[in-house]
Amino acid sequence: MKKRLREREMQMQRKISPLTPEEQKFAAENSNMIFDFMKKHNLPFQEFYGMLACRYILSVRDWFSRPELHKWAFATIAYRAMHGTYATWVRQQYKAKNSATLVSLDSYICDDEHEDDFLSTFYQDSFRVEDHVVCKSMLQRAFAKLKPAQQKACAMVAKGYKGVEAAKELSLHQPYVSAAMKQFKTNYYMEES
């Protein structure tokens, strides 16, 4: 127990302590990686620079404190770390608690609560009525081809749950949830063609 606390304390200290002069020089020489990453992913400077720069600095610190990372290029370590930070941000933005649900008086009322919630996440941004109707119809057919457990799993993922969280909530294995989402996508693309 004390060993874990000490390790955690060292990790926190590592994150908040200033860089050594050698780390500072290395970070400055390679700082263009932050801009390259933002340009590659079309990210606005104002919104993402601070978040990505913090993760980049931790990557520099990891590079100097963990020699086992030297079997890969520093660019690989830095890009993977920044990508992980960006992916976490995206997941948080699209969780159900951060997403508004569009309600329409003419929307289809479904007996199965899971189907209606799940399908609405896909077609709610359609502006043309024809597109809305076609998309909803295709989604309904693709969703109907799933087994009931797969439908519930897909509905939870659409609400913002991670696959692991949906699996735990439904007492399923996580690979089953992933397979359900894959099956839904397959069904949808079959409907599209």
Secondary structure as UniProt FT lines:
FT   HELIX           2..16
FT   HELIX           21..29
FT   TURN            30..31
FT   HELIX           32..40
FT   TURN            41..42
FT   HELIX           45..65
FT   HELIX           67..71
FT   HELIX           74..93
FT   HELIX           96..98
FT   TURN            105..106
FT   HELIX           113..123
FT   TURN            124..125
FT   HELIX           129..144
FT   HELIX           148..158
FT   TURN            159..160
FT   HELIX           163..170
FT   HELIX           174..192
//
